[in-house]
Amino acid sequence: MAFQSDDSYVLNLSNQSLREVPRSILNNLHLRELDLSKNELTELPSFITELKFLQVLNLKNNSFKIAPELIAEFRYLKTLIVSKNEIELLPKSYSNLTNIETLKISSNPLIELPQWLDKLPALKTLNINNLDLKHFPEVVLRIPYLEALSLDSNYLTQLPENIEKLKYLRKLNIEANELKDNFGNICKLNKLEEINLSYNDLTQFPECLAKFENLIHLDISSNYINTLPDSIEQLNKLSVLKIDDNELTVLPDSFYKIASSISKVKLLDNPFTDETKVLIKKEFPKITEADLECENFINHMPNTELKPAIENEDSTTENKIYKGWVSANPLLTLFIICIGIIVFLILVLPSRRDPETKAYNLNVEEYNKVVKLYNENKNKVLDNNSFIYVYTNDTTLLKASVSAAINVDDYKNPWVPPSSNLASETNELSNFLNDKSIGYHTVIDNGRVELLQGKLFDSIFPRATIKKYSLLVDYKMNEKEKEYKKENIKKNPYFEGITKDTVYNTQKIVLTAEELANKELDSGLNVIFSPNIDLDNIDYHYYFSPYDNNYSKKEFEKAIEHFKLMYLKNHRNKDLGKIIKLEFQNNRE
């Protein structure tokens, strides 16, 4: 359902499965904000330009292949979001959007980054994540007043020497790149308040960061850093520090001098000495032994509450209409009242006393309580497991999602009253929330088929837990394979209920880290179903990823090398694959 904000200048039409923009948006020609994200739009209608005062336009996560040229006509536009589409080029006419302050163009198959970005004099925030960038774009250095820059999930190995040109930069996100220890002149960006260098290949802490007196948020997690400098005590404004998943064994004494001012700290998965653990727990009493010993990951179900069978809601508007009509039609009113009393006595009153209705309404209350807990838990999972890494040769725009590993519809019995079914659904949902071993399914959608990739668990993994990785393949069969599959369907008719696809085939196996390291399959089923990856087939795609959330990026990178030797050794001269970061696209409740 469309959402009209209390502010009459804001219209939210996100997640409505829209294929066309409704003309009803013109009901308020003074709209300032229009959210059309998470739909199926491929173009914008010409009448949208009648919204002459539009300041915010969100087209994220649609199906645009061509960026709408008419956007250039919104002379007052301040925020434009076209991320997660299929756009290859952004028109030069966008350079006329001289009031643009925020531009987000991430996750598009852009042929090149627009060279007119420096022609946007008001631009302050730029998101160019996941664009396969291998070099820092020169044009970005020419944007005069840029304050926030996000380059997440690219392939940058270093920052430019002249990055100090971004002298107004306050926020810098370079998460999930391939940065070494070459920081150029980043130390001259002395206005930085937030910096994210997580999931890179850093071996040293950029010591000059300790001199950033305005730094509030620092994330250097998932690198290879083994020491922090004594000068870290100079970061007396720091409130968020994330240094988890590194190789730290001790923390400098100076760190404990600023510990009391840090409101959020993440220290997980570092090989701290016992003495350091004692000091950490003294400074941060809420941190437990498990937090320091374990790889700690906190991580399609009903998401809307039900209404009781009978509702007694008073509508002020309806009462006003009713009273006016009564005063104008006294005789008819008396007749209608009599009919109403009869209907009430025959239909409504018995239903109020009906034990099944009473039971249903009681069960609705319990069901809604559990659904609320489920939504809270799902939000927690998505907040702490917001993405998955996949090593693949598939160049399409992949999508990933998370769903509970049970389906409450499976527990519906057509032969029992609705209240009993609702009680069964409530019980199963409660069991799911209480049983941490069930977990959540992770699904990869390649545009042709949804592939059940693995699991996420809302729990803590003991350190001895076996590391597992999922290998999925999806490919177009050759003639011999097609005939073989058809024959199997004939011999085993129940196969047809599973799949009628006699053109494509999918396979999946789960590999342990030990199997990959030894290049030998231990499971008999894996031996039978292990795929022969054929990169000569242009329609052959593989998806190699962690099976669950018991992993670190470093471990996954090592597993990829083993995977290449085990499955891709015959394809050394081919362009194999790349690591991509897929954000789970589930809506939070």
N, C-alpha and C positions, 0 to 999 in steps of 0.2 A: 504494500500500500504506500502511496506517495506520502511524504512527510512535509507538511508546511510548518516551518518554524514559527515560534511565537513572534519572531521578527518577520514581519510580512514581506521583507525584502530578500528572504532566503527560501529557496525551494530545493528539497532533496528528493530526487527521483532515482536514487541509486538502487542497484540490486532488484530491478523490476522486470528483468528479461525483456527489456524494450528493444525492438528492432527499428523503430522509428521514433523520432521525438514528437510527442503529442502537441497539437496546436494549442492546447489549453495552457501552455506555459505563458501565452500572451495575455492571460487573464490579469496579470499584473505587469504592465510595461515598465515598471520602475524596479524590477528585480535587480538586486545587487550580486547575489550569489546563486549559481545553478549547479547542482551536483547530478551528473548523469553517469557516474562511475558504475562499474560492475554490471554492464548491460551487454547487448549484442549489436550495438550501433556500428554502421559502416560509413555513414555520412551524416552531415547536418543539413536540415532544410534551410532554404533561403530565408524563410520568415523569421528565423532565430535572430537575424540582425536587427529586428525591430526592438530587441531588448537593448536599447542604446546606452543604458546606464550600467550594464553588466561589469562587475569588477572581479568576480571569481568564477572561473569555468573549470570544472573537473570532469575530464573525459577518461580517466584512468580505467584500465582493465575493460576495454571494449574490443572491437574487431576492425578498427580503422587501418586500412592499408595505405591510404592517401590522407595526409594531414589536411583538414578542411581549410581551403584558402580564405573563406569568408571570415575566419576568426580575426584576420587582420583588420576588419572593419570595427572591432570593438575598441574604440579609442580610449575608453576609461579602464580597460582591463588591467588588473594589477597582479592576478595570479592565474596561471595557465598550467594545467596538469594533463599531460597526454601519455603518461607512463603506461607500460604493459599493454601496448597495442602491437600492430604489425607494420608500423610506419618506417619507410626507408629514407624518405627525404622530408625535411621541414622547409616550407616555401620561404624565399627571401623576403616576401612581403611581411613576414612576421617582424622584420626589423623595424617596421613602422609602429610597433606597439611600444611607444616611448614611455608609457606609464607602468610597464611590467616590472614588478618587484620580485616575484617568485616564478621560476620556470622549472618544471619537472618533466624531463623527457626520457627517463630511465627505461630500461628493458624494452627497447625497440631494436629491430634489425637495421639500424641506421647505416647507410653506405658511408657517410662521413658526418662528422660533427659540424653543425652550421658555423660558417665563418663570419656570420654577421652578429654573433652574440655580443661583441664589443660595441655594437651600435645601439644597445639597449641601455641608455644612460641611468635608468632608475633601478636596474637589476641588482638585487641584494642576495637572493638565495637561488642557487643553481644545483639541481640534482641530475647527475649524468652517470648513474649507477648501471652496472651490468650492460655495458655497450661494447665489450670486447676491446677496450682501449689498451694499447700496449705502450703508448707514450703519453706523457702529460700534455694535454692540448695547449698549444701556444696561444690560441685565441682567448683562452680563459685568463691568461695573465694580462690581457689587455682590457678586461672588464674593470672599469675604474673604481666602483664602490662596492665590490662584492664582499659580503659579510659572512655567508655560510656556503660551503662547497662540499658536496658529497660525491665521492668517486668510488663508492663501495662496489665490490665484485667486478673488478676489471683485472688487467694483467700488468699493472705498473710495477716496474722493478726499481725505479728511483724517482725522486722529485727533482724538478729543474733547479739549476743553480740560482736562477733569477726569480724564485718564487716569492722573494720579498717584495715584488711588485704588488702583491695582494696585501697592501699595507693596512686595509680595514678589516681583514678577515678575523672573525671571532670564533667560527665553528668549522672544523675540518674533519671529514670522515673519509678515511682511506682503508676501511675494513676490507678483509678478504682480497688482498692483492698479492704481489710477490716482492714486496719491498725488502731490500737487504738493509745495510746500515748506512746507505748513502742518502743523507737527508738534505743535500743541497744547502740552501740558506734558510731552512725552516726556522732556525733560531732567531731570525730577524722578524718573525711574525709575532711581535711582542704583545699584540692585542688578543691573542687566542685565549678563549675561555673554555672551549671544549675541543678535545682531539681524540679520535678513535683510530688506533693503529693495530687493532686486533686482527688475528688470523693473517699474519704476514710471516716473513722469515727473518725477523730481527734477532740478533744475538746479543745486542747491547742496548741498554736503556739510553735514549738520546739525552745526555746529561744536560744539555742546554735547556730542556723543558723545565728543569727545576728552577730556572730563572724567570719563568712566566708568572709574574706576580698576580695575574688575573685568572689563572687557570682554576676552573671549578670542577671539570669532569675530565678524567684521564682514563682511557681504556687501552691497555697494551696486552690483553689476554691472548692466549693461544699463539705464543711466539717461542723463542728459544733463549730467552733472557735468563741469565744466572745470577746477576747482581743488580742491586739498586744503589745509586750513588748516595753518599752522605749528604749531598746538597739537597736531597728531597725535602728536608725540613723547611726549605724556603717556600714550599707550596702551602702557605698557611691559609689560603682560601679554598683549598681542595675539599669538596664535599662528597665526590664519587670517585672511587679508585678501583679499577678492575685489573688485577695482575694474575688471575687464575691461569692454569694450564701453561706454566712456564717451567723453568728449571732452577727455581730459587731454592736454596737450602737454608739461608739465613736472611734476616732483614737488618739493615743498619740501625744502630741506636737512634740515629736522627729520625727514623721513621716513627718511632713511638712518641716523639715529641709533638707530632701533628695528628696522631691517631685519634685523639679525643674530638677533633673538629671534623673528622670524616663520618658522614652520616650513613654512607653505603659503601661497603668494601667486599670484594670477591677475591679470595685467596686460594680457592680450591685447586687440587691437582698440581701441587708443587711438592718436591721431595724435601720438605722442611726437616731440620734436625729436631730431636725431642725437646731440646732446650728452647728452640725458636717456637715450637708449638705451645709451650708453657707461657711464654711471653705474649704470644698472640691471644691466647684465651684469657689472659689477664687484662689485656686492653679491650678485647671484644668478648664480653661474657656470654653473648648469645651464640657464639661459635662453639660447636661441639667437636668431640674427638672424631666423630664420623665425618664431619665437614672437612677435616684436614687429612684423614686417612683415605677416604673413598673418592671415586670419581662421582661427584654428586650432581645429578641432573634431576631437577624437579620439573616435573613436567605438568553417523548420520542418525542423529538421535532426535527425540522430541526436544524442541527448544522454545516452545510457546506454552503458556499455561492454558488450562481448560476453564470454562465457565460452568457454574452449576446449572442443573437442568431447568430451574426456575429462578428468574431474576426479578427483583423489585427495585428497578431504577427509576428515579423521578427525573423527568425531563422538563426543565423550566420552559423551554420553547414550546413543547407540546402542550403544557398546561395553559400557557397564554392563548394559544390558538383555540384550545378546547373551551376556555371561559368565554371568549369572544363569540364563538359559535353558539354556545348555550344561550347567551343573552338575546341572540338574534332569532333563535328557533326554539321557543319554549315547549311547544307541543311535540315536535319531533324529538326533542331532547328526552322527554318523559318516556316515549316509546323506546328509544335507544337504550335508556337506563334499564328498562324492564328486560329487554333482550340480553343485555349485558349480565344482569343478575342470573338469568336462566343459564347462560353459557358458563358462568362462574360456578354455579351449583352442580352442573352436569360434568364439566371437564376439569376445571382448575382445582376445585376443592378436593375431589378425590385424589388428584395427583399430589396434592400437598400431604395427604395422609398415606400415600402409596409407599410401602416400605422399600420397594426397589429404588424409587426416586430418592428417598432419604439416604439409602445406602450408597447410591451413586454419588450424591452430593458430598457425603463424608469422604468417599474415596477420592473425589476430585481435590479436596483439600490436601490429603496426603500426597497425591500425585504431584500437585503443584509445588509442594515443599521439596520433593525429591528432584523435580525438574530444575528448581532454582539452584539446588546444590550441584546438579549436573552441569548447569551453565557456568557456575563459578569454577568448577573443576576444569571444564573445557577451556575457559579463559586462561586459567593458570597454566594448562598444558601449552596453549598457543603462545603465551607470553614467554615461557621458558624454553620452548622448542619451536621457534618461529620459522625454521628453515631446515633443509636437508641438502647435503652435498651429493652430487651425482657425477660420476665419470662416464661420459657417453660420446658417441659419434653422431648423435641426432642433433641437427642444426635447427629444428623447428622450435617454436615457442612452447616449451613444456610447462605444464602446470602441476602443482602438488597440493594435496588436501589431506585432512585428518578426519577420521570418523571412529566412533566407538565400535569395538569389535563384537557387538551384539546387535540384534535387531528385535526390538520389542514386539514388532508385528508378528514375529514367529510364535508368540505366546498367546495369540488371540484364538479363542474357541467360539465358533459360530453358534454352538448349541447351549451356551450359558449366558446369563444376563450380562449387560454391559458393565455393571458394577464389579462382577467377578473378573472380567477381562482387565478392567482398569486396575484392580488389586494385583493381578498377576504382572502387569506391566510395571507397576510401582515396585513390586518385590524384585523383579529382574534388574531394574535400573538401580535399586539399592544395592543388590549383590554386585553389580558392576562397579559401583563406587567404592565398595568395601574390599573387593578382591583386586589387589594390585597386580596380580599375575595375568589378568585378562588383557589389559592394555588397549591402545588405540591403533587402528589400522592406518598406515600411510599409503597413499595412492598417487601414482604418477599417471598423468593424462598426456599422451603424445598427439592428441587430436584425432587419432583413429580408434584407440582403445584405451580403457582405464586399466592400469596394471597394479595389482596388489603388491606393493613394494616390501613392506615389513611392518614393524611395530614401534610405538612409542610407549614407554612405561612411566607412570607417575610414581616413581620409587627411586630408592638409592641402590646402586649396584655394588655388591661386595667386590673388592679388588680382584678376587680370583675368578670372577665371572668371565666366561669364554667370549672373546670378541667374534662377532659374526657379521658377514657381509652378504648382501643380496645381489644376485646376477640375474637380470631379466633380459630376454631377447624377444624382439618382435620383427618378423621378416616375411617377405613374400616368397612362397614356396615355389620350387621348380616343379616341372611336370611329374617327375617321379614321386616327389613328396606329396603332391596333390592326389595322385592315384592311390598312394598308400593310405592317406587320410580318409579318402572316400571309402576304401575297402574296410577300414576299421569301423567307420560309421555303419556300414551295411552289416558287419558281423556283430556289432554292439550298438543296437538302435538307441540305447539310452545316451550315447555320445551326442546324438543330434540335439537332445535337450540341453546339453552343455554348450555346444557350439555348432552352428550351421556354416561357419566360415570355412570354405574349402580353397581359399586363395591365400590367406595369411595364417601364420601360426605364431603362438607365443609359448615361451618356456621360462621356467624359473627354478633356480636352485639356491640354497643357502650354504655358504662356504664359511668354515671357521678360519681364523687367522693362521692356525697351525697347518690346515690343508693348503692354504695359499703359500705359506713359507716353504713347505715341503714339496709343493707342486705335485701333490698326490692326494687323490680323493679317498677319504676314509669311509664315507657312507655308500652303501650299495646302491641306494636310489640315486645319489648324485652321479655315480658311475654310469647308470642307465640313462639319466636325463640330462647329463652335462652337454651343453650345446657345442657344436663345432662352428665357431664364429667365421663367417664368410664375408669379408669386406669387399670381395669382387662383386657381390650382389649389392647394388646401390640402394635396395630396399631392405637391407639388413641393419637393424639398429640394436645396440646393446646398452644396458643401463646398469652400471656397477655402483653400489652405494652401501653405506652402513645399514645393517638390517634393523638395528634399534638405536636408542640414544646412549648406548654404552660405548662411546668412542671419543677420540679427540682428532682434530684435523691432522696432527702429525702422524697418528696411527693410520688414518685413512690414506694419507699420501704414501706411506710405506706399503700398505695393502695394494694400492694401485700398481706399484712397481712389480709386486709379486704377481698380480693379475695379468699384467702385460706379458711377463715371462711365461705364464702358464697358458694363456689363451691367445695372445696376439703375436707370438714369436715368429709366426710365418708371414707377418704383415709389416715387417720392419721398414719397408720403403714407402709405406702409405701414411697419409695423414690420419693418425689414429683417433684420438678423442681429446676432450678437455674437461676440466672440472667446472661444473656450473653450480651455482647456489640457487636452489628453488625455495621461494618463500611459500609457506602453507597459506592457501587463499581462503580458509574458513572465516566466516564472519564471527566476530566476538559478540556475545550477548550482553 
